[in-house]
Amino acid sequence: MANLFSWFSLLMCLLFIWIGINKGFDISDEGFYVLLTVPTQENQSGIINYDLFFKLIFQVTGISFSLIDLRLIRLVGYFFAGYALTEFLKSRFDTSLSKSQIYLFSILGLFSGYAFLPPTLSYNSLTVVLACFWLNTIFYNPDHSLKSVSLGLILAFMVYVKITVALGLLFFSIGILILKGKFSLRSTILLIIPFLILEGIFWIWLEDCALARLSEAIPFTASRPGYGLAQLIKTPLIGLIFTLIGVLIGGLIAKSKERSYLFVALSLLLSFGLLYWLIRFTHVTDEWNHAFLLSTSVFLGYAWVDSNKILSLSLEEMTMFFLPFLLHFGSNVYWLRIGIHYWVFWGVLILLKNPITSQQLLNLVGFLAMVLVFNGIWWHPFGQEKPLWTAKVDFNRGGEVIKVEESLVEVVGRIQHFAINREITQIQTAYRIPGLIWLAGYQIPYSSNVWDKNQLQLISPSPPNVILYSPIQSLPEGWIYTQSQPLGSVQGNLIYLLWN
């Protein structure tokens, strides 16, 4: 009965996710994620290459996946990740918490990822799931060869999900093996072999692989503003600086307990004033997830200083603290915006330090998980102007019925009518609207990841015959279309069809 509220929180989170499983659709990021899983969709110069697995599955079995399937796969993936994280914590830390308590906490923490970005399977959710398995494997002590192969397989999957994180985890893995005295040339070779095997399988079956794509993918992605190496390093570094400020505030609160009541009161007033300023100063988007992250960093600093452990953190604890910044590397998204996906690793650090009772912390995390999931899926769904409960119109996409806004159905219907009349199966998009093409049942030539003008110029030196256009940016210089049809407004985007 002690965990009753926590189980209630888990049930409510699952209900929020399940009831919304067939509702709403974001035409930007979610459109890109779902197009990656379409077997016939091109992904040339792909920096994200997990589409190869979906293409291979289709080639071998004829099975493809719907939007609802992808949302369910993400949910199931979190449950597996929770198991891996639980095994890691029970094997490496001396805790009085039961396995079910740790698992419950891990699942609720992972659900915080629903607070930002669409609920569909994505490289962000896959990165977190793989990181949980990586943690469990890197600090486990089975036969050394088996451990190296297992790590190599996880890193190989990560290459297809997010190459920058795969490289970072490879160096982290080698560093940890060196510190534990288990590094050798043989172990390094075993780390690489699984990736080479997967590449061989993809090349034999599909005549395509990640290595063949990456030579063009890096300049293609780097052409986007904000994707230079300096910017990619700067973004998580700024997040780390703000986090350390939060940790210092938490340490100040912990130290103030040792003084007089007046000093405690003044310290608390100063600390909460600093936290409020930090939250306001770092609030650069509409979301408030950053307040949750910064408050957690304060709580973490309090727990560390209160337990006199901040200068004697174990390798496992340091790894969990820095892991969110490593998992972010390669993204140009504001760290305090997307960091909510990785909150679970800080959450378990607080759980292990026990600044409050475990049950109190479980209840708190359960309550916050309900708020985050409800807000992220229903109240302020990513990329959609209105709450999810306003998505009431049935839309049939290849036999799968999802509920969307009426304006979206109207625009997609006009795209389909145009494509049928001209007997075309591919339409180029610009910018950030690939989901419209997926809903219409067609594909995008070359790549569905066209977010900026520089990318469009790289893949289409001359204007394509037909383009679906959202005027977030101008079209490349010299591109002239003789005919234009305004299709309407979808989720704040004005949509036009241009053709010659």
C-alpha positions as CSV (number, residue, x, y, z in Angstrom):
1,M,0.0,0.0,0.0
2,A,3.0,2.3,0.5
3,N,3.5,2.7,-3.2
4,L,-0.2,3.2,-3.9
5,F,0.1,6.8,-5.2
6,S,3.1,5.9,-7.3
7,W,1.2,3.0,-9.0
8,F,-1.7,5.4,-9.5
9,S,0.6,7.9,-11.1
10,L,1.9,5.2,-13.5
11,L,-1.6,4.2,-14.4
12,M,-2.6,7.8,-15.1
13,C,0.5,8.3,-17.3
14,L,-0.4,5.2,-19.3
15,L,-4.0,6.4,-19.7
16,F,-2.8,9.8,-20.9
17,I,-0.5,8.1,-23.5
18,W,-3.0,5.3,-24.5
19,I,-6.0,7.6,-24.9
20,G,-3.9,9.9,-27.1
21,I,-2.3,7.2,-29.1
22,N,-4.4,7.8,-32.2
23,K,-4.8,11.6,-31.8
24,G,-2.9,14.6,-33.1
25,F,0.0,14.9,-35.5
26,D,2.9,17.3,-35.7
27,I,3.8,18.0,-39.4
28,S,7.4,19.0,-38.6
29,D,9.5,16.7,-36.3
30,E,6.9,13.9,-36.1
31,G,6.6,14.0,-39.9
32,F,10.3,13.4,-40.2
33,Y,10.3,10.6,-37.6
34,V,7.5,8.7,-39.3
35,L,8.9,9.1,-42.8
36,L,12.1,7.6,-41.6
37,T,10.2,4.3,-41.1
38,V,8.6,4.3,-44.5
39,P,10.4,1.6,-46.6
40,T,10.1,3.5,-49.9
41,Q,11.2,6.9,-48.5
42,E,14.7,8.0,-49.5
43,N,17.2,9.0,-46.9
44,Q,20.3,9.9,-48.9
45,S,23.0,11.7,-46.9
46,G,21.3,10.6,-43.7
47,I,23.0,11.6,-40.5
48,I,20.2,9.6,-38.7
49,N,20.2,6.1,-40.2
50,Y,17.9,3.9,-38.2
51,D,15.6,3.8,-41.2
52,L,17.9,1.0,-42.5
53,F,16.4,-1.3,-39.8
54,F,12.9,-0.6,-41.0
55,K,13.9,-1.0,-44.6
56,L,15.5,-4.4,-43.8
57,I,12.5,-5.6,-41.9
58,F,10.2,-4.7,-44.8
59,Q,12.6,-6.3,-47.3
60,V,12.7,-9.6,-45.3
61,T,9.1,-9.8,-43.9
62,G,7.0,-7.3,-45.9
63,I,6.0,-5.6,-42.6
64,S,5.8,-1.8,-42.3
65,F,4.8,0.3,-39.3
66,S,2.0,2.7,-38.7
67,L,2.0,5.9,-36.6
68,I,0.3,4.1,-33.8
69,D,2.8,1.3,-34.0
70,L,5.7,3.7,-33.6
71,R,4.1,5.4,-30.6
72,L,3.6,2.0,-29.0
73,I,7.2,0.9,-29.8
74,R,8.4,4.0,-28.0
75,L,6.3,3.2,-24.9
76,V,7.5,-0.4,-24.9
77,G,11.1,0.7,-25.3
78,Y,10.8,2.8,-22.1
79,F,9.6,-0.3,-20.2
80,F,12.7,-2.2,-21.4
81,A,14.9,0.8,-20.6
82,G,13.5,0.9,-17.1
83,Y,14.4,-2.8,-16.6
84,A,18.0,-2.1,-17.7
85,L,18.3,0.9,-15.4
86,T,16.9,-1.1,-12.5
87,E,19.4,-3.9,-13.0
88,F,22.2,-1.4,-13.1
89,L,21.2,0.3,-9.9
90,K,20.5,-2.9,-8.0
91,S,23.9,-4.4,-9.0
92,R,26.1,-1.3,-8.4
93,F,24.5,0.5,-5.4
94,D,23.8,-0.6,-1.9
95,T,20.2,0.4,-1.4
96,S,17.3,-0.6,0.8
97,L,14.8,0.1,-2.0
98,S,13.1,-2.9,-3.5
99,K,13.5,-3.8,-7.2
100,S,9.9,-2.9,-7.9
101,Q,10.4,0.5,-6.3
102,I,13.4,1.3,-8.4
103,Y,11.7,0.0,-11.5
104,L,8.6,2.2,-10.8
105,F,10.8,5.2,-10.2
106,S,12.8,4.5,-13.5
107,I,9.7,4.2,-15.6
108,L,8.1,7.4,-14.2
109,G,11.4,9.2,-14.8
110,L,11.6,8.0,-18.3
111,F,8.1,9.2,-19.0
112,S,9.3,12.7,-18.4
113,G,10.5,12.5,-22.0
114,Y,6.9,12.9,-23.2
115,A,7.0,16.5,-21.9
116,F,8.8,17.7,-25.1
117,L,8.7,16.7,-28.8
118,P,6.1,14.4,-30.3
119,P,5.2,11.0,-28.7
120,T,6.3,9.0,-31.7
121,L,9.5,6.8,-31.7
122,S,12.4,9.2,-32.5
123,Y,16.2,9.3,-32.2
124,N,15.8,11.2,-28.9
125,S,13.8,8.4,-27.3
126,L,15.9,5.7,-28.8
127,T,19.1,7.5,-27.5
128,V,17.7,7.4,-23.9
129,V,16.7,3.7,-24.2
130,L,20.1,2.7,-25.5
131,A,21.9,4.8,-22.8
132,C,20.1,2.8,-20.1
133,F,21.4,-0.5,-21.6
134,W,24.9,1.0,-22.0
135,L,25.0,2.0,-18.3
136,N,24.0,-1.5,-17.3
137,T,26.5,-3.1,-19.5
138,I,29.6,-0.8,-19.0
139,F,29.5,-1.3,-15.2
140,Y,28.6,-5.0,-15.2
141,N,31.3,-7.6,-14.8
142,P,30.6,-10.7,-16.9
143,D,33.2,-12.5,-19.0
144,H,35.3,-9.7,-20.5
145,S,34.8,-10.7,-24.2
146,L,31.0,-11.0,-23.8
147,K,31.0,-7.5,-22.2
148,S,32.9,-6.0,-25.0
149,V,30.7,-7.6,-27.7
150,S,27.5,-6.4,-25.8
151,L,28.9,-2.9,-25.5
152,G,29.8,-3.0,-29.2
153,L,26.3,-4.0,-30.2
154,I,24.8,-1.1,-28.1
155,L,27.3,1.4,-29.7
156,A,26.5,0.0,-33.1
157,F,22.8,0.6,-32.7
158,M,23.7,4.1,-31.5
159,V,25.6,4.8,-34.7
160,Y,22.4,4.5,-36.7
161,V,20.4,6.5,-34.1
162,K,22.8,9.4,-33.4
163,I,26.4,9.1,-34.6
164,T,27.8,11.9,-32.4
165,V,26.5,10.2,-29.2
166,A,27.9,6.8,-30.5
167,L,31.4,8.4,-30.8
168,G,31.1,10.0,-27.4
169,L,30.0,6.8,-25.7
170,L,32.8,4.9,-27.5
171,F,35.4,7.2,-25.9
172,F,33.6,7.1,-22.5
173,S,33.6,3.3,-22.7
174,I,37.3,3.1,-23.5
175,G,38.0,5.5,-20.7
176,I,35.9,3.5,-18.1
177,L,37.6,0.3,-19.2
178,I,41.0,1.9,-18.8
179,L,40.1,3.1,-15.3
180,K,38.9,-0.3,-14.3
181,G,42.0,-2.0,-15.8
182,K,40.1,-3.9,-18.4
183,F,41.1,-2.2,-21.6
184,S,43.0,-4.0,-24.3
185,L,43.4,-3.9,-28.0
186,R,41.3,-7.0,-28.2
187,S,38.4,-5.3,-26.3
188,T,38.6,-2.4,-28.7
189,I,38.3,-4.6,-31.7
190,L,35.3,-6.4,-30.1
191,L,33.6,-3.0,-29.6
192,I,33.8,-2.3,-33.4
193,I,33.0,-5.8,-34.8
194,P,29.1,-5.6,-34.2
195,F,28.9,-2.4,-36.2
196,L,30.9,-3.9,-39.1
197,I,28.6,-6.9,-39.1
198,L,25.5,-4.8,-39.3
199,E,27.0,-2.7,-42.0
200,G,27.7,-5.9,-44.0
201,I,24.1,-7.1,-43.5
202,F,22.6,-3.8,-44.7
203,W,24.9,-3.7,-47.7
204,I,24.1,-7.3,-48.8
205,W,20.3,-6.8,-48.4
206,L,19.8,-3.2,-49.2
207,E,23.0,-2.1,-51.0
208,D,23.1,0.8,-48.6
209,C,24.7,1.4,-45.2
210,A,25.6,4.2,-42.7
211,L,29.2,4.6,-43.9
212,A,28.1,5.1,-47.5
213,R,25.8,7.9,-46.3
214,L,27.8,9.7,-43.7
215,S,30.5,11.1,-46.1
216,E,27.7,13.3,-47.6
217,A,25.5,13.5,-44.5
218,I,28.0,15.5,-42.4
219,P,28.3,18.5,-44.9
220,F,24.6,18.2,-45.6
221,T,23.7,18.6,-41.9
222,A,26.5,21.1,-41.2
223,S,25.0,23.4,-43.8
224,R,22.2,24.1,-41.4
225,P,22.7,27.2,-39.3
226,G,23.7,26.2,-35.7
227,Y,25.3,22.9,-36.7
228,G,28.9,23.9,-36.8
229,L,31.2,22.0,-34.4
230,A,31.7,25.1,-32.1
231,Q,27.9,25.6,-31.8
232,L,27.4,21.9,-31.0
233,I,29.9,22.0,-28.2
234,K,28.7,25.4,-27.0
235,T,25.0,24.3,-26.5
236,P,25.5,21.5,-23.9
237,L,28.4,23.5,-22.3
238,I,26.0,26.4,-21.6
239,G,23.5,23.8,-20.2
240,L,26.3,22.4,-17.9
241,I,27.1,25.9,-16.6
242,F,23.5,26.7,-15.7
243,T,23.2,23.2,-14.1
244,L,26.3,23.8,-12.0
245,I,24.9,27.1,-10.8
246,G,21.8,25.2,-9.7
247,V,24.0,22.6,-7.9
248,L,25.8,25.5,-6.1
249,I,22.5,26.9,-5.0
250,G,21.5,23.5,-3.6
251,G,24.8,23.3,-1.8
252,L,24.2,26.7,-0.2
253,I,20.8,25.5,1.1
254,A,22.4,22.3,2.6
255,K,25.2,24.2,4.3
256,S,22.9,26.8,5.8
257,K,21.3,24.1,8.0
258,E,24.4,24.2,10.2
259,R,23.9,27.9,11.2
260,S,21.4,30.0,13.2
261,Y,17.7,30.3,12.3
262,L,18.3,33.8,11.0
263,F,21.1,32.6,8.8
264,V,19.0,29.7,7.5
265,A,16.2,32.1,6.7
266,L,18.4,34.5,4.9
267,S,20.2,31.7,3.0
268,L,16.8,30.2,1.9
269,L,15.6,33.6,0.7
270,L,18.8,34.2,-1.2
271,S,18.8,30.7,-2.7
272,F,15.2,30.8,-3.9
273,G,15.8,34.3,-5.2
274,L,18.8,33.0,-7.2
275,L,16.8,30.0,-8.5
276,Y,13.9,32.3,-9.6
277,W,16.4,34.6,-11.4
278,L,18.0,31.6,-13.0
279,I,14.7,30.2,-14.2
280,R,13.6,33.6,-15.6
281,F,17.0,34.2,-17.2
282,T,17.0,30.9,-19.0
283,H,13.4,31.0,-20.1
284,V,13.9,31.5,-23.9
285,T,11.0,29.3,-25.2
286,D,7.4,28.8,-24.5
287,E,8.0,25.6,-22.5
288,W,8.7,25.5,-18.8
289,N,10.6,22.2,-18.7
290,H,13.8,24.0,-17.9
291,A,12.4,25.0,-14.5
292,F,12.0,21.3,-13.7
293,L,15.6,20.6,-14.8
294,L,17.1,23.5,-12.9
295,S,15.1,22.7,-9.7
296,T,16.4,19.2,-10.0
297,S,20.0,20.4,-10.2
298,V,19.4,22.4,-7.0
299,F,17.9,19.3,-5.3
300,L,20.9,17.3,-6.5
301,G,23.4,19.8,-5.1
302,Y,21.5,19.7,-1.8
303,A,21.6,15.9,-1.7
304,W,25.3,15.8,-2.4
305,V,26.4,18.4,0.1
306,D,24.0,17.2,2.8
307,S,25.5,13.7,2.5
308,N,29.1,15.0,2.3
309,K,29.5,13.1,-1.0
310,I,30.1,15.8,-3.5
311,L,33.9,15.3,-3.5
312,S,33.8,11.6,-3.3
313,L,31.3,10.7,-6.1
314,S,31.8,7.2,-7.6
315,L,32.6,6.7,-11.3
316,E,29.0,5.5,-11.8
317,E,27.5,8.6,-10.2
318,M,29.7,11.0,-12.2
319,T,28.8,9.1,-15.4
320,M,25.1,9.5,-14.6
321,F,25.5,13.2,-13.9
322,F,27.3,14.0,-17.2
323,L,25.4,11.5,-19.4
324,P,22.6,14.0,-20.3
325,F,25.1,16.4,-21.7
326,L,26.8,13.6,-23.7
327,L,23.4,12.4,-25.0
328,H,22.6,15.9,-26.2
329,F,25.8,16.3,-28.1
330,G,25.1,16.7,-31.8
331,S,21.8,18.6,-31.3
332,N,21.5,22.4,-31.8
333,V,18.4,22.5,-29.6
334,Y,18.6,24.5,-26.4
335,W,19.9,22.1,-23.8
336,L,17.5,23.2,-21.1
337,R,14.6,22.5,-23.6
338,I,15.5,19.0,-24.6
339,G,17.2,17.9,-21.4
340,I,13.9,16.7,-20.0
341,H,14.4,13.5,-22.0
342,Y,17.4,12.7,-19.9
343,W,16.1,13.7,-16.5
344,V,15.8,10.1,-15.3
345,F,19.6,9.8,-14.8
346,W,19.6,12.8,-12.4
347,G,16.5,11.4,-10.7
348,V,18.1,8.2,-9.7
349,L,21.1,10.1,-8.4
350,I,18.8,11.9,-6.0
351,L,17.0,8.6,-5.1
352,L,20.3,7.0,-4.2
353,K,21.2,10.0,-1.9
354,N,17.8,9.9,-0.1
355,P,17.6,13.5,1.0
356,I,13.9,12.7,1.7
357,T,12.3,9.4,2.3
358,S,12.2,7.1,-0.8
359,Q,8.4,7.0,-0.7
360,Q,8.1,10.8,-0.6
361,L,10.4,11.0,-3.6
362,L,8.5,8.3,-5.4
363,N,5.3,10.2,-4.8
364,L,6.8,13.5,-5.9
365,V,8.2,12.0,-9.1
366,G,4.8,10.3,-9.7
367,F,3.0,13.6,-9.4
368,L,5.5,15.4,-11.7
369,A,5.4,12.6,-14.3
370,M,1.6,13.0,-14.5
371,V,1.9,16.7,-15.0
372,L,4.7,16.4,-17.6
373,V,2.9,13.7,-19.6
374,F,-0.5,15.4,-19.5
375,N,1.1,18.7,-20.6
376,G,3.3,17.3,-23.3
377,I,0.7,15.0,-24.9
378,W,-2.6,16.7,-24.2
379,W,-2.4,20.3,-23.1
380,H,0.5,21.6,-25.2
381,P,1.2,18.9,-27.8
382,F,4.5,19.6,-29.6
383,G,4.1,21.4,-33.0
384,Q,0.3,21.8,-32.6
385,E,-1.5,25.0,-31.9
386,K,-4.4,23.6,-29.9
387,P,-4.8,21.0,-27.2
388,L,-5.1,17.4,-28.2
389,W,-8.8,17.2,-27.3
390,T,-9.6,19.5,-30.2
391,A,-8.3,16.9,-32.7
392,K,-11.7,15.4,-33.6
393,V,-11.7,14.8,-37.3
394,D,-11.1,11.2,-38.5
395,F,-8.3,10.9,-41.1
396,N,-7.7,7.6,-42.9
397,R,-4.0,7.2,-43.7
398,G,-3.4,3.8,-45.4
399,G,-6.1,2.0,-43.4
400,E,-5.0,3.7,-40.1
401,V,-7.5,6.2,-38.7
402,I,-6.1,9.1,-36.6
403,K,-7.9,12.1,-35.3
404,V,-6.5,15.5,-36.4
405,E,-7.6,19.1,-36.9
406,E,-10.0,19.8,-39.7
407,S,-7.7,22.4,-41.3
408,L,-5.0,19.6,-41.6
409,V,-7.5,17.3,-43.4
410,E,-8.4,20.0,-45.9
411,V,-4.8,20.9,-46.8
412,V,-3.8,17.2,-47.2
413,G,-6.9,16.6,-49.4
414,R,-5.8,19.4,-51.7
415,I,-2.3,17.9,-51.9
416,Q,-3.7,14.5,-52.8
417,H,-6.0,15.9,-55.5
418,F,-3.1,17.8,-57.1
419,A,-0.8,14.7,-57.0
420,I,-3.5,12.4,-58.5
421,N,-4.2,14.8,-61.3
422,R,-0.5,15.1,-62.2
423,E,0.3,11.4,-61.6
424,I,3.2,12.1,-59.3
425,T,4.4,10.1,-56.2
426,Q,7.1,12.4,-54.9
427,I,6.9,16.1,-53.8
428,Q,9.8,18.2,-52.5
429,T,9.1,20.1,-49.3
430,A,10.4,23.3,-47.8
431,Y,10.6,23.9,-44.9
432,R,9.9,21.8,-41.9
433,I,6.7,20.3,-43.2
434,P,7.5,16.7,-44.2
435,G,4.5,15.3,-42.2
436,L,2.1,16.8,-44.9
437,I,3.6,14.5,-47.5
438,W,3.4,11.5,-45.2
439,L,-0.3,12.1,-44.5
440,A,-1.0,12.5,-48.2
441,G,0.6,9.1,-48.8
442,Y,3.6,10.2,-50.9
443,Q,7.4,10.5,-50.4
444,I,9.9,13.3,-50.6
445,P,12.9,13.0,-53.0
446,Y,16.4,12.6,-51.6
447,S,15.7,13.4,-47.9
448,S,12.7,14.3,-45.7
449,N,15.1,16.3,-43.4
450,V,15.0,19.6,-45.2
451,W,14.8,22.3,-42.5
452,D,16.7,25.2,-44.0
453,K,17.4,27.0,-47.3
454,N,21.1,25.8,-47.4
455,Q,20.0,22.2,-47.3
456,L,17.5,22.7,-50.1
457,Q,20.2,24.3,-52.3
458,L,22.5,21.3,-51.7
459,I,20.0,18.7,-52.7
460,S,18.3,20.7,-55.5
461,P,20.7,23.0,-57.4
462,S,17.8,23.8,-59.7
463,P,14.2,24.1,-58.6
464,P,12.1,20.9,-58.7
465,N,9.0,20.8,-60.9
466,V,6.7,20.7,-57.8
467,I,7.4,22.0,-54.3
468,L,5.3,22.2,-51.1
469,Y,6.3,25.4,-49.5
470,S,6.0,27.0,-46.1
471,P,7.5,30.5,-46.2
472,I,9.6,30.2,-42.9
473,Q,12.5,31.1,-45.1
474,S,12.7,32.3,-48.7
475,L,13.4,29.9,-51.6
476,P,16.9,29.9,-53.1
477,E,17.8,32.9,-55.3
478,G,16.6,32.5,-58.9
479,W,14.0,29.9,-58.1
480,I,10.9,31.0,-60.1
481,Y,7.6,29.2,-60.3
482,T,4.9,30.1,-62.9
483,Q,2.0,28.7,-60.9
484,S,1.1,28.9,-57.2
485,Q,-1.8,27.6,-55.1
486,P,-2.3,28.6,-51.5
487,L,-3.5,25.5,-49.6
488,G,-4.3,27.1,-46.2
489,S,-2.8,27.3,-42.8
490,V,-1.8,24.3,-40.7
491,Q,-0.5,24.6,-37.2
492,G,0.7,28.1,-37.8
493,N,2.3,27.3,-41.2
494,L,1.0,28.9,-44.4
495,I,1.2,26.2,-47.0
496,Y,1.6,26.8,-50.8
497,L,2.0,24.5,-53.8
498,L,4.4,25.8,-56.4
499,W,4.9,24.2,-59.8
500,N,6.0,25.0,-63.4
